[in-house]
Amino acid sequence: MNFLKEITEDELTGVAFKNMNLKKDIIRLLDLQEKATIADLGKEFNISTPKITSTINELIEEGLVRDYGKIESTGGRRANLFGLSSEAGYFVGVEVKKYSVTLGLLDFKKNLVRVEETTDFLLENSRESLQQLIGIIKKFVSGLQVSKERVLSIGMNLTGRINYATGYSYSYYHFDEDPLSKIIEREVGIKTYLDNDTRAMAFGEFCIGVVKTEKNVLFINLDYGIGVGIMINGQLYYGKSGFSGEFGHIPFFENEVICHCGKKGCLETEASGAALIKKFQEKRKAGAGSILPLAGNRIDDITLEDIVMACNQDDMLAIECVAEIGEKLGKGIAILINIFNPELVILGGILSTTNDYIRLPIKSTLNKYSLSLVNNDTQLKISKLGSRAGVNGACLLVRNKLLSIT
């Protein structure tokens, strides 16, 4: 039986089970080290050369492993180097945002080989929005240059409360008894997993982004809302039901502003992208100058992306509003630093693309409100993957689930 089918079987026993686990171990090692010889693998797993050789040959026949030729040697018989094959299988990532959907295709060696963004989309908790999303995914899959059978799974990110283990979404598209992951899977015809958008972005950054050797990291997603992805001792932290990271819904302010979660005074009410839009619009209507329009109703149509663009073009009103948001965010992040004592805090999401305009006010406030001994241990950096953190993370999460890689 093909390995990619074996790993979905629950009833394997005896020799078949041992062979499958050995294949998994080899794939994990090659995933980590990229290439290895038969001798390297035998030593690592304490298994005989004939057994390792036969297993490698099976993986080559199945298209999962390639022979990359002879290793360079100063003398003696040169050994062959083996590594994963890029074309063995593919993973689709779907990042659902408020006004767009980003889709990506990841090959077996973790290369993002295709990315598309659809901006004709509005995230709403309606059947029409769900059917539009399904249509976007189907169109992307049908347009791939690889056969559908070689797409091993789909990972989809969605904002709000997601139970990754069951595939249920409790913030959007929760009007059916079946979990959302099963609905997408049934419609598209490919195994589908669902996860929270911030956690997926964080995972992408942890795996192939700005994280190097750090094991305790916080990823702050600064978008229309606010979320945090948490890595503790090198592992992504989910919480009991997968609802960890609802940073934006800490009751932080004594105000009467009702958050979209239904509570009052949440951090998101004054320190999120949505709050930034409201602040900018109020100041613009009061007569503050900006490169963004005031005429007609266009001021009410201004998006977070518009304000970020204006900020990066040195618009003083946008810079001022971003700085005010940054100060409030910094106070909230200071609490996280005092609690978690992380090695690194990463700023991601669309607001992070204002770079120092958001980072410096946050840093200044962190110095003021976090404990100095704790703060001194923490680096503050901007996301390396930027707008591709989420789609990378979605693909990597389902790849790791399928191959049981941590």
Residue, then its C-alpha position, 0 to 999 in steps of 0.5 A: m500500500n502507498f505510504l500516503k494512504e497507509i498513514t490515513e489507515d487506523e487498522l494497521t498492525g504488526v509488520a505493516f504498522k512498523n514499516m509505516n512508522l519507519k517511513k514516517d521517521i525517515i521522512r521526518l529526518l529528511d524534512l529536518q536535515e534535507k538529505a542523508t545517506i543510508a548509513d546516516l539513517g541506519k545509525e539514527f534509527n539503529i536499524s540494519t542497512p538492508k532494512i533501511t535500503s529496502t525502505i528507502n527503495e519503497l519510498i523512491e518507488e512511491g515518489l516520496v524520496r529521490d536519490y540526489g547522487k553521490i556525496e563528495s568524498t576525499g577517498g573510499r566508496r562514495a555514498n548516495l544522498f537521499g532527500l524528499s521529492s518536491e513533487a511527491g504531493y501538494f498542500v493547499g492553503v486558504e486564508v480567509k480575510k475580511y475582504s479577500v481570500t488568499l490561496g497558496l500551493l505548497d510542494f512536499k519540500k515546503n516551497l510555496v509554488r503558487v499564490e493567488e488573491t481574490t479581492d471580490f469577497l466579503l466575509e459574512n456569516s451567511r450561506e451566500s458568503l460560504q458558497q462564494l468561498i467554496g467557489i473560490i477554492k474550487k476554481f483555484v484547485s481546478g486551475l492547478q497544473v498538478s492533478k487533484e489526486r496529488v493535492l493531499s489536503i487543504g488547510m483553511n484559516l478563519t478568524g474567530r473561535i475555531n475548534y481545530a480538532t473537530g473542524y467547527s467554526y463558532s464565529y462564521y459559517h456555523f449554521d449547519e450541524d456538520p463541522l465546516s471542515k467537512i462541508i468544505e471537504r465534501e464540496v471540494g473533494i479534498k481532505t480539509y482541516l480548519d484552524n484559526d487565522t492568527r494561529a496559522m500565521a504564527f505557525g508559518e512565522f515559527c517554521i519559516g519566518v523570523v523565528k530562529t532558535e527561539k522556543n517561547v514566542l508570541f505572534i501578535n496579529l494586528d488586523y481589523g481585530i487582534g489575536v495572539g499565536i503562542m509557542i511554548n517550548g517549541q510547540l504551538y499552544y491551542g488550549k483545551s478546545g483550540f480557543s487560545g489567543e483571544f487577546g483582543h477580547i480582554p476587558f481592557f477599557e472602561n468604556e461603553v463601546i460594544c465589541h463585536c463579541g457582545k462585551k464592552g471595553c475589549l482591547e479591540t474596541e480601542a486598539s484594533g484596525a477597526a478602532l483605527i478606522k473609526k479614529f481616523q474617520e472622526k479626525r478627518k471629519a473634524g477637519a484634520g488634513s490627509i491624502l485620503p478623501l473627505a468629499g461625499n461619502r468616501i470617508d465612510d468607505i475608507t479601509l484599513e488598507d487605505i490608512v496603512m498605505a497613507c501612513n507609509q506615504d508619510d501622511m501625518l494624520a495616518i501616522e498620528c492615529v497609528a501611533e495612538i493605536g500602538e501605544k494602547l497595543g503596547k500596554g496590552i502586549a506588556i501584560l503578555i510579556n509579564i505573563f509569558n516572559p517570551e524570548l520574542v514577540i512578532l508583530g504581524g498582520i496588516l498593521s505591522t506593514t507600517n513597520d516602525y510607525i507601529r513598532l516604535p510606539i509599542k516598544s516605547t510603551l513596553n518599556k514603560y509598562s512591562l517589568s524591566l527584568v522580563n522586558n530585557d529578555t524579549q525581542l520585538k520584531i516585525s513579521k518576515l513573511g508579511s502577507r504570506a504568513g497565513v497561507n504558508g502557515a495553513c499549508l504547513l499545518v496540514r502538511n505536519k498533520l498528515l506526516s505527523i511532523t512536529 
